[in-house]
Amino acid sequence: MTLNKILKKKECLAMENKRILSVIGLGYVGLPLAVAFAKEGFEVIGFDLNSSKIELYKNGIDPTNEVGNDAVKNTTILFTDDPSQLRRADFHIIAVPTPVSPDHTPELTPVIKASEILGQNMKKGSIAVYESTVYPGVTEDVCIPILEEMSGFECGADFKIGYSPERINPGDKVHRLENIRKIVSGCDEEALKIIKEVYDAVIKVGTYPVSSIKTAEAIKVVENSQRDINIAFMNELSMVFDRMGIDTNEVVDGMNTKWNALGFRPGLVGGHCIAVDPYYFTYEAEKLGYHSRIVLNGRMVNDGMAAYVAEAAIKKMVQVGMAPANAKVAIMGITFKENCLDTRNSKVVEIVDCLKEYGINALVTDPCANADDVKRDYDIDLIDMDELKDLDCIILAVAHDEFKKLTLDEYGKLFRKMPDEKKVFIDVKGLFKLSELKEKGFSYWRL
C-alpha cells in the first residue's frame, strides 16, 4: 500500500470517529471538553439547563474562566438549553456535578436528571459516556435503567454506555484536559474501542483503558480519597506541632528534601472533588457492610480545619488583649482554591460562620470569586480590597496571585494604627517565611 493510500485510510478512519457529539453539563468540566472537541472538528452540541449560562456562552463569555472568553467566542459549539437538540448527536458526554447531601450521602439528582433528559432524546446506536464522579455501580445500576426506561431501547443492543472520570483541575493552567491521561471504559469491547478513539482525538497524552466501568468509577473516588487522607495527615500534624511550638511548614520543607517525600501540606480542603468523593466511596462500602476506618477519619480531620483556623484567630486576638467581638476582621479569599472562580463547598465560608459564633461579622474580599454567586449561595457580600482599612485581624485564607503580590508592609497598612505586635495576621496558606513574619513583628499564626 502506498503512503498516500495509508494516509487516506487514516483520514477516513479519523472522520468516522468525528461523530456528532453532545456535552451535557457545561461547567468547569463540560465546557473545556466541548471546546476541545469542537477544535478537533467535531460538531458539538453544548447543553445545559441553566439558560442564563447558555446566554453567556452565546455572547462569548466564559463564567468558569477555564477556557477564556476568546475560546468561547470563536468556538463552533451549538450552545443550547433545548433538550431536543440532543437528538442530533450520537455520542453523548454527561458532565454534571455530583455533590453530597448535608448528611454526607451521595446526591445523585443531577446525574439522574441528566439521564432522564438524555433517555428522552437519545437515538438508536448512540453511545453515552458519564464523567460525573460516582461510587462504583452507579453507571450500570442507576443510569442504564433510566436510559432504557426513557428511551425504550436496550443497553448493549440499541445503545452503548461508558464511563470516563473527569480529571480537570479548576484554575490549573498547567495540568489541562489535553495533557492529563484519561481513564476510559465501556460496557463491552466495541464500546470501549469507540470511546477510546473519540477521546484520543483531544487527549494528546493518550487514554488508559480499563476492564470495566466499575473499575473506572473506583479509580476516580480512590484518586481523591488518597489526596484527602494525605492532607488530613498533614493537618493532624499541624495541630500537634502547634501545641509543641513547632512550625509545620518548616518541618515539611525539611521533610521534602528526602527523595520519597510526597509534598503534601496542611490546608483547607473544599471544592467539588477531594472534599466530596471520599463520601461516595465510604457510602458504597458501608452498604456492603464495611465501615471505613481511615477514609472517614481523614474526612473528619479535614472537615474540622475551618473551625480550627477560626479558633486560632480568636486565640491570637485574645492574646494581644483584643476583645474579639469588637474586632474588625478581614478574610482574604473565599474560593475553594487559589486563582479559581469556584466557591462550591468552600471551607472559608465555615470560617465566616465560626467567627459569627463569637460575634464577629468578618469582611470578605476575593478578586476571583463572582460576587453575585457568593451572595446567592452563602448570603455573603464581598467587598473590594480597596475598602479594607482599620483592621484588627487579617485571615489570609486563599493564595490568590493578587494576594501573593502584596508584601507584609502592604498588609500592615490595612491595619488600624497600633503597634505591629498587636496586629493579628493569620497566614493559613503559609505564604510568608517564618523569618519574615518574625522580623515584621506581627502577632502571627500559620497552619
Solvent accessible surface area in square Angstrom, and as a share of the most:
residue,aa,sasa,rsa
1,M,158,0.71
2,T,81,0.47
3,L,125,0.62
4,N,117,0.60
5,K,128,0.54
6,I,66,0.33
7,L,95,0.47
8,K,121,0.51
9,K,115,0.49
10,K,126,0.53
11,E,101,0.45
12,C,65,0.39
13,L,90,0.45
14,A,46,0.36
15,M,120,0.54
16,E,118,0.53
17,N,33,0.17
18,K,66,0.28
19,R,57,0.21
20,I,56,0.28
21,L,0,0.00
22,S,0,0.00
23,V,0,0.00
24,I,5,0.02
25,G,9,0.08
26,L,0,0.00
27,G,20,0.19
28,Y,33,0.12
29,V,17,0.10
30,G,0,0.00
31,L,0,0.00
32,P,9,0.06
33,L,0,0.00
34,A,0,0.00
35,V,6,0.03
36,A,19,0.15
37,F,0,0.00
38,A,13,0.10
39,K,153,0.65
40,E,54,0.24
41,G,56,0.53
42,F,4,0.02
43,E,77,0.35
44,V,2,0.01
45,I,0,0.00
46,G,0,0.00
47,F,3,0.01
48,D,17,0.09
49,L,103,0.51
50,N,71,0.37
51,S,59,0.38
52,S,81,0.52
53,K,45,0.19
54,I,3,0.01
55,E,91,0.41
56,L,66,0.33
57,Y,2,0.01
58,K,117,0.50
59,N,101,0.52
60,G,3,0.03
61,I,73,0.37
62,D,10,0.05
63,P,49,0.31
64,T,9,0.05
65,N,78,0.40
66,E,6,0.03
67,V,43,0.24
68,G,23,0.23
69,N,75,0.39
70,D,98,0.51
71,A,24,0.18
72,V,4,0.02
73,K,131,0.55
74,N,114,0.59
75,T,29,0.17
76,T,108,0.63
77,I,13,0.07
78,L,72,0.36
79,F,11,0.05
80,T,11,0.06
81,D,58,0.30
82,D,59,0.31
83,P,45,0.28
84,S,42,0.27
85,Q,53,0.24
86,L,0,0.00
87,R,135,0.49
88,R,100,0.36
89,A,0,0.00
90,D,35,0.18
91,F,0,0.00
92,H,0,0.00
93,I,0,0.00
94,I,0,0.00
95,A,10,0.08
96,V,21,0.12
97,P,73,0.46
98,T,12,0.07
99,P,55,0.35
100,V,36,0.21
101,S,26,0.17
102,P,138,0.87
103,D,100,0.52
104,H,83,0.37
105,T,49,0.28
106,P,20,0.13
107,E,56,0.25
108,L,23,0.12
109,T,84,0.49
110,P,38,0.24
111,V,0,0.00
112,I,57,0.29
113,K,93,0.40
114,A,4,0.03
115,S,0,0.00
116,E,49,0.22
117,I,12,0.06
118,L,0,0.00
119,G,2,0.02
120,Q,105,0.47
121,N,8,0.04
122,M,13,0.06
123,K,84,0.35
124,K,132,0.56
125,G,48,0.46
126,S,0,0.00
127,I,3,0.01
128,A,0,0.00
129,V,0,0.00
130,Y,3,0.01
131,E,1,0.01
132,S,5,0.03
133,T,9,0.05
134,V,3,0.02
135,Y,18,0.07
136,P,31,0.20
137,G,4,0.03
138,V,1,0.00
139,T,1,0.00
140,E,63,0.28
141,D,96,0.50
142,V,37,0.21
143,C,1,0.00
144,I,23,0.12
145,P,61,0.38
146,I,26,0.13
147,L,0,0.00
148,E,55,0.25
149,E,135,0.61
150,M,68,0.30
151,S,25,0.16
152,G,67,0.64
153,F,46,0.19
154,E,104,0.47
155,C,26,0.16
156,G,34,0.33
157,A,78,0.60
158,D,33,0.17
159,F,2,0.01
160,K,31,0.13
161,I,0,0.00
162,G,0,0.00
163,Y,0,0.00
164,S,0,0.00
165,P,1,0.00
166,E,10,0.05
167,R,69,0.25
168,I,15,0.08
169,N,58,0.30
170,P,5,0.03
171,G,13,0.12
172,D,23,0.12
173,K,122,0.52
174,V,107,0.61
175,H,107,0.48
176,R,45,0.16
177,L,17,0.08
178,E,73,0.33
179,N,70,0.36
180,I,34,0.17
181,R,121,0.44
182,K,7,0.03
183,I,8,0.04
184,V,0,0.00
185,S,0,0.00
186,G,11,0.10
187,C,47,0.28
188,D,53,0.28
189,E,138,0.62
190,E,100,0.45
191,A,0,0.00
192,L,26,0.13
193,K,125,0.53
194,I,27,0.14
195,I,0,0.00
196,K,66,0.28
197,E,54,0.24
198,V,1,0.00
199,Y,0,0.00
200,D,53,0.27
201,A,28,0.22
202,V,3,0.02
203,I,3,0.01
204,K,130,0.55
205,V,79,0.46
206,G,21,0.20
207,T,4,0.02
208,Y,104,0.40
209,P,55,0.35
210,V,18,0.10
211,S,109,0.71
212,S,41,0.27
213,I,2,0.01
214,K,100,0.42
215,T,53,0.31
216,A,0,0.00
217,E,0,0.00
218,A,32,0.25
219,I,42,0.21
220,K,7,0.03
221,V,0,0.00
222,V,77,0.45
223,E,49,0.22
224,N,14,0.07
225,S,6,0.04
226,Q,112,0.50
227,R,105,0.38
228,D,0,0.00
229,I,53,0.27
230,N,30,0.15
231,I,19,0.10
232,A,5,0.04
233,F,113,0.47
234,M,8,0.03
235,N,0,0.00
236,E,89,0.40
237,L,45,0.22
238,S,4,0.03
239,M,42,0.19
240,V,63,0.36
241,F,32,0.13
242,D,63,0.33
243,R,188,0.69
244,M,122,0.54
245,G,70,0.67
246,I,76,0.39
247,D,25,0.13
248,T,7,0.04
249,N,14,0.07
250,E,107,0.48
251,V,54,0.31
252,V,0,0.00
253,D,74,0.38
254,G,43,0.41
255,M,79,0.35
256,N,54,0.28
257,T,120,0.70
258,K,110,0.46
259,W,217,0.76
260,N,84,0.43
261,A,32,0.25
262,L,128,0.64
263,G,41,0.39
264,F,35,0.15
265,R,97,0.35
266,P,14,0.09
267,G,6,0.06
268,L,34,0.17
269,V,7,0.04
270,G,7,0.07
271,G,0,0.00
272,H,36,0.16
273,C,20,0.12
274,I,31,0.16
275,A,3,0.02
276,V,6,0.04
277,D,1,0.01
278,P,0,0.00
279,Y,15,0.06
280,Y,0,0.00
281,F,72,0.30
282,T,5,0.03
283,Y,72,0.27
284,E,31,0.14
285,A,16,0.12
286,E,81,0.36
287,K,120,0.51
288,L,143,0.71
289,G,73,0.70
290,Y,118,0.45
291,H,118,0.53
292,S,7,0.05
293,R,175,0.64
294,I,116,0.59
295,V,15,0.09
296,L,36,0.18
297,N,81,0.42
298,G,7,0.07
299,R,2,0.01
300,M,138,0.61
301,V,31,0.18
302,N,1,0.00
303,D,39,0.20
304,G,34,0.33
305,M,0,0.00
306,A,1,0.00
307,A,35,0.27
308,Y,36,0.14
309,V,0,0.00
310,A,0,0.00
311,E,91,0.41
312,A,9,0.07
313,A,0,0.00
314,I,16,0.08
315,K,127,0.54
316,K,45,0.19
317,M,0,0.00
318,V,85,0.49
319,Q,106,0.47
320,V,20,0.11
321,G,70,0.67
322,M,24,0.11
323,A,51,0.40
324,P,24,0.15
325,A,63,0.49
326,N,131,0.67
327,A,12,0.10
328,K,74,0.31
329,V,2,0.01
330,A,0,0.00
331,I,0,0.00
332,M,0,0.00
333,G,0,0.00
334,I,0,0.00
335,T,1,0.00
336,F,42,0.17
337,K,38,0.16
338,E,64,0.29
339,N,53,0.27
340,C,4,0.03
341,L,44,0.22
342,D,4,0.02
343,T,10,0.06
344,R,86,0.31
345,N,58,0.30
346,S,5,0.03
347,K,13,0.05
348,V,4,0.02
349,V,16,0.09
350,E,62,0.28
351,I,0,0.00
352,V,3,0.02
353,D,69,0.36
354,C,25,0.15
355,L,0,0.00
356,K,100,0.42
357,E,145,0.65
358,Y,93,0.35
359,G,47,0.45
360,I,2,0.01
361,N,122,0.63
362,A,17,0.13
363,L,51,0.25
364,V,2,0.01
365,T,2,0.01
366,D,13,0.07
367,P,67,0.42
368,C,31,0.18
369,A,13,0.10
370,N,74,0.38
371,A,53,0.41
372,D,109,0.57
373,D,49,0.26
374,V,0,0.00
375,K,91,0.39
376,R,168,0.61
377,D,74,0.38
378,Y,61,0.23
379,D,101,0.52
380,I,16,0.08
381,D,95,0.49
382,L,32,0.16
383,I,36,0.18
384,D,95,0.49
385,M,51,0.23
386,D,136,0.71
387,E,97,0.43
388,L,6,0.03
389,K,127,0.54
390,D,76,0.40
391,L,0,0.00
392,D,9,0.05
393,C,0,0.00
394,I,0,0.00
395,I,0,0.00
396,L,0,0.00
397,A,3,0.03
398,V,6,0.03
399,A,8,0.06
400,H,0,0.00
401,D,70,0.36
402,E,82,0.37
403,F,0,0.00
404,K,112,0.47
405,K,143,0.60
406,L,37,0.18
407,T,72,0.42
408,L,16,0.08
409,D,84,0.44
410,E,73,0.33
411,Y,0,0.00
412,G,9,0.09
413,K,160,0.68
414,L,28,0.14
415,F,12,0.05
416,R,99,0.36
417,K,200,0.85
418,M,32,0.14
419,P,73,0.46
420,D,48,0.25
421,E,105,0.47
422,K,81,0.34
423,K,21,0.09
424,V,0,0.00
425,F,0,0.00
426,I,0,0.00
427,D,0,0.00
428,V,2,0.01
429,K,81,0.34
430,G,19,0.18
431,L,54,0.27
432,F,23,0.10
433,K,142,0.60
434,L,35,0.17
435,S,74,0.48
436,E,72,0.32
437,L,0,0.00
438,K,127,0.54
439,E,156,0.70
440,K,51,0.21
441,G,29,0.28
442,F,9,0.04
443,S,17,0.11
444,Y,50,0.19
445,W,22,0.08
446,R,32,0.12
447,L,5,0.02
